[in-house]
Amino acid sequence: MAASPVSSVIVVGAGIAGASTAFALASRGVAVTVVDDAATGQATAAGAGIVAPWMSASTGRFYDLYAAGGAYYPTLLERLAATGVTTADYRRTGALVVHPDDGVLAEAAARISERVAAAGDVAGHVERLDGADLRELFPPLAHGLGGFLLTGGGRVDGRSLRDALLTAAIRHGARRIKGTVRLSTVGGRTTAEVDATALEADAVVVTAGAWSARLLAAVGADLPVEPQRGQITHLRLEGVDTSRWPTVNPLSDHYLVAFDAGRVVAGATRETGSGFDPRVTAAGQHQVLHDALSIAPGLADATLVETRVGLRPLADDLPVVGEVDDGVWVATGYGAGGLTMGPLLGDALGRAVLGEDTPEISGLAPRPT
């Protein structure tokens, strides 16, 4: 790798974007300081973690980034394992697409099969299933549904993956501190203060999710990013082994994701215009449960364990990743796709900070006016 003048970096925010970038930089020998204020509503901490981008309704460059993020997971896990970290809680359990209309399913299957063929082995293959097959894989599903299985679909626990990346970064020498960051420009140079104490570094990377726009406004960057509230409910089926159940996508914004120990995650609301309000609301809770039981009435007797709320960083179109001013970088605006594309884009951003060519993020970051 070519010599780089950047030897120290402050990463502001410890969600999936920050953890991925910190790991990318620290593993390449950079002295990294990760600063996070543990604000309520971090999207990563609430995310359901479906990793099956080939099923997405997105198109264009967003889909390309999304698909590349899914394809990057085997590399990510290898890199973590090389650092001795094997606790990311990622598993390829498959992804079900379900719907009562055979015509809708046929159209979706054709579109997804074309994407899967282009993606190669990482996406697996598509298997058409009848109702009995679907309920064998995910027993609570309603009768009257048809569907198919995407064998390469996976799921990941966002908190576990975030912690794995931060642990790996720390093993490479990164340090993590808690505090509130303020950016300012002094003599043409951006500086970072943590609770009124100045931090010295060659570069600052802002990965503060929905809060990134607020932070960067201080240095003249106008980011097209706002918070979008997502309410996600966790259920538990007592005594049921759900560890190998696939995710469920009814070709809508809602979904079901099964984890170990009887846990099933139902989500999610997409409340654009919510502001920085991380509350569980009656309407949001009703929507999530109504949607879940409409396709999986067998969950009606499950225990409601908790509802998590994440404030997704929602951009106008594409994620915002790259340099916004000299020595100031950003990664945000992933919307609901952070746990899929975050590790790939974090690695690309880390390489970009070090002066490498990174076509993955070319043109994604506006510079200040």
N, C-alpha and C positions, 0 to 999 in steps of 0.2 A: 504494500500500500504506500502511496506517495506520502511524503512528509506533510504534516498539517500543523498550522500554527495554533490550533485549538487543542489545549491540554486539560482544560477544566470547564465544566458546564454546570449551571444551575438548572434543574428541571422543576418547574412549578406545577404541582399536581401529581397525585399518585394513583390515578385510575388506570385503566388499561392503556391509554395513550402515553401517560407519563412512565408507567412501569416498563412498557415495551421500549420506549426511547432510552430510559436509564440503562436497561440491560444491554441494548445495542451499543451505547457509548462506553459503558464500563467494561464490557467484554472486549472492546478494542483499545483498552488502556487509558481511557480518559478518566480523570478525577471528577466524579459526579456527586453532586449534592441534590437530593430530592427533598423538596419542601412541600408540605401539604397541611392544610388547616382543618382537615377532617369535617368539612361542611356537610350537613345533613342533605341528602339528595344526590350523592354521587351516583351517576348512572351505572358504573361498573358494579357497584355493590348490590344493585337491584336487578341487573340484567338476567334474563332467562337463559341465554347462552346457546341458542340454536346455531349450529355451524353446518349449514346446508344451502349455500348461496345460489346453487343451481336451480333451486325452486323459486327464487325471488321473482317478483313481477317487475323489478327494476330493469332498465335497459341502458345502452350507451356506455359511457365511460364509468358511471357509477357501478353498473353491473360488472364491468371488467375489473375494477378494483375489488369488488365484493368477491368475485370468483377467485381472483388471485389470492385474496386473503384466506379463503378456504383451502386453497391448494398449498398454502405456505405452512399449514399446521404440522405436517410431518417433520419439516425442517426445524420449526420452532421447538418441537418436543425433543428432537435430537440435540439441539443446542443447549436446552435446559438440562437434559440428562448428562451432557458432557461436563456440566458444572456441578453435577451431583444432585440436581433437583428433579424429582419425579412425582410431584404432588399437585400437578396442574388440574387433575380431575377432568380430563377430556376422554370421551369414549365415543367410538363410532357404533351407535346402536341402531342406525338407520332412521329414515324420516318417512313417515306416512303422509300422503296427500289424500284427503277424503272429501267426498261430496255426494249428494243424492242424485245429481244429474250426470248420466253417462256421457252426454255430449260435452259437457264442461270438462269432465275428467279426460276424455279423449284429446281435447284440444290442449289441455295442460300437459298430458303425457307426451304429446308430440313435441311441444316446445322444450320440455325438460330433457327429453331423450336426446334432442339435438345438442343441448348444452352439455350433457353428460358425455356424449361422444367426443366433443371437443376438449373436455377437461381431462380425459384419460382415467387412469386407475383410481386416482384420489376420490373421484365422485362415485365410483361403483357402477351400478347399473339399475335399470328400472324394471320392476316386477309388478304386473297387474294382479290384483287380488280381489276375491269376492268378500262379501260381508263376514262370513265365518272366519276367513283367513285374517281379516282385519281385527276381529275381536279376539282371536287367538294371540295376536301380537300385542294388542292393547285392549284388555277385557272390558273396560267401562264404556267402550264406544256404543253409540246408538245403532239399532237395526235400521235398515234402509239406506245405509251408506255404501258406496262403492269406493274403490281407491287403488292406489299403487304404492309400492315401497321403493324409495331411493336408498340403495344399500350403503352408499357412502356418506349418508347424512350422519352428523354427530351432534354432541352437545357438550358444553363445558360450564363449569361453575365459575362465574365471573370473579368472585372473591378469591377462590382458590388459585385461579390463573394469575390474577393480579399479585397475590402474595408470593407465588412461585417466581414470577419475574423479578419482583423486588428482592427476594432472597438471593436469586442468582446474581443480581446486580451488586448486592452487598458482598457476596463472596468474591466478586471481582474488585472490591475496594470502595464501592459507593457508600455514602452515608445518607441517613434519612433523618430529617428533623421536622418537628411539628411547629407550625407558625403561620402567620398571615403575611403574605408578600405584598409589597408596594413597589411598583416600577416608576422610575423617573428618569429624565434625560438631563445630564449635567455635562456641559462642554461637548455636546454632540455625541456623548456616550450614554447608553442605557445602563442604569445601575439597579440593583435589587436590594431592598431592605426587608428583613424579616423581623417584625415587631421592633422596628426602629434600629436594628443592627444591620450594618452594611455587609453584604457578602461579595467577595471578589471572585470573578470567573471570567474566562475569555468569551463566553456566550451564555445566553439565557434562552431556555426553551419553555414556552408556556403551553402546558397540557392540562389546563384547569377546566376542561369540559365546557359546560354552559357559562361558566364564570370567566372564560378566556377573554371575551369581548370587553368586559369591564376592565380587566387588568391592562389590556393592550391599548385601550383608549388613552391611557396616560402617556403613551409614546406616539400617538398620532395614527394608530392603525384602526381602521373602521372595519370590523369583521361582520359579515352577514350571518351571525349565529345568535340564536335565542333558545331559551329553555323550553322543552316540551315535556310535560309531566307524563310519566308512565306508571300506572299502578298494576302491580303483579302479585297475585295471591298464591300462597304456598299451602297445599293441602297434604294430609297424611292418611294413607290407607293402612290401618293397623294390621300388622302381621302379614303384609303382602310384599313379595319380592318384586320390586319394580325396576331393579338395576339394569335389566336388559330391554325394557320397553322402549320402543322408538318414540321420537317426537311426532307430534300430530299437527298438520297444517290443513285447515279446511278451505284453503284458497281465499283467505280473508286476513285481516290484521290480527286476529286472535289465534292462539295456539295452545298446545299442552306440551310440557316437557317433563319427563320422568327422570328422577335421580334415585339414588340408593335409599334403602330403609323406608320404603313406602311413600316417599315424597313425590308429589306431582305439582308442577308449577303451572298456573293458568294465567294467561295475560293476553294482551295488555292494552290499557288505554293509550291513546295518542292525543294528548290534550295540548294542542298548539295554542299559544297565548296564555299559558298557565302562569307565566312569571316564575319567580324563585319561591314557589309555594310547594313544599314537599309533604303536604297532608294527604292522608287517606280520606276520600270523600264518600258519602253515601252513594252518590250517583256512580262514581267510579267502581266501587265495590260491587254494586248491583250489576253494572255492565260486564265486569269480568266473570262473575259467577253465572250470569245468564248465558253468556257466550259459551262458557265451559260446559255447562249442563246441557246446552242445546245439541252438542255433538257427543258428549260423554255423560249420559244420565246416570251411569253407574258410579259416578263420583259424588252423588247426592249425600251419601252417608259418610263421606270423608270428613276428617277433623280439619277445621280451618285453623292453621297454625299461625300464620302471620300474613300481612300484606306489606310488601316493600314498595317504596316509591323512588324512582330515579328521575332526575331532570336531564333528559337527553339533550346534548348539544345539537340543535337542529340548524342546518345551513340551508341556504336558498336552493342549492342544487347539489354540488359536489362537496366533499370534505375540504377543509381549509388546512393545508399542510405545506410548510416551507418557510422561507425567510421573509419576514415582514419589515425588517429594518436591519441595518448593519449589526450583526451579532445577536439579533433577536429573532427567534424562530417560534413556530406555533404548530400544533397538531390538535385539531378539534373539528366539530361539525360532522361527526360520524352518524348522527341520528340513532336509529335502532340497530345499526350495523357494526357498532364498535367492537364487540367481542369477536367478530369474524375478521374485520379488516384492520383492527387496531395493531396487532402484532406485526403484520407486514409493513404497514405505514410507519410504525415506530422504528423498525429496523431501517427503512429507507431514509427516514428523517435523521437518524443517527449517522448514517453514511454521508448524507448531504452536509451536515454540520462539519464533518471532517473533510469536506471538499471533493467528495466522490460524485461521479455522475449518477443521478438517480431518476431515470425516466418514469418510475412509478408515481412520483409526486410533482413532476414537471408541470408548471402552470397552475398549481392548486392554491397558491398563496398570494393574495393581493399585497402590494407594497403601499405604505401610507402616502396620502396626497399632501 
